[in-house]
Amino acid sequence: MNGLVDLHCHLLPGLDDGAKTEADTVDILRAFVAEGVSMVNATPHYNSTYHNLPDIIFQKVTQINQAAARQHLPIEVFPSQEVRIFGDLLDKYQAGELLTVANRTNYMMIEFATQDVPHYAYHLFYQMRLEGLMPVIVHPERNQDFQKNPDKLFELVEQGGLTQVTAASVTGHFGKKVEKFTDQLFEARLVHTIASDAHNITNRASMMGRAFTEIGDFMGQSFAKQLNANAEAIINNQAVYPDSPRRIKQKKLFGLFG
């Protein structure tokens, strides 16, 4: 599948736990091109460990696009962040510290801690919508609270939030439990986009091409194409029209995680 859009990856060198050098980044870009990826939303972490601000991100994106051009790689990288949810998020956004997707859209990539979903998330998402921002929840399938309480994700999506599942979760590289929960999210129409969350070309490689093949086999080619169309709409600041979400039956989850 060509023309893929990756909304979430860690390829800017030296900024977080992803690529360390420009050479590492070029290796990741080559892998993307081989999989059919043509646009990449670079999302270095913005959290308590990595405090990546816009200026350094802009510098790195310019550096990497120039490197891609020198290598004749048909791919474009855009500046963004993976923002760990926190109470003062809107204050930091208004102060100019936080970037939306491609630094030109109303969409923002929002990460939850692995273990929980904070109670204030629902009010914050409401406030973000009032501000004109659309939260995109990254890798909800890997969040333990969502796994145990999928209604929490359903409520955030029903409220208007979007989700982004990791390609490697689709392919089983995060384990069988995550893979099965990912399948349930698909069936419940709680997945809107797929992204790589790539950090390197070894243990945290992209998997985008393989994931879209598996999604096409599991959910149908039209569904797989719609996921990428959604990602393309997001990076171009266009509207996404998701299917109505459904609740995941708890009985199935007890069997899965018991």
Helices and strands as residue ranges (DSSP letters): E 4-9, H 22-35, E 37-42, E 45-46, H 54-70, E 76-79, E 82-84, H 89-94, G 101-103, E 107-111, H 121-130, E 134-138, G 140-142, H 144-148, H 150-158, E 162-166, H 167-170, H 176-187, E 193-195, H 208-219, H 221-235, H 250-257
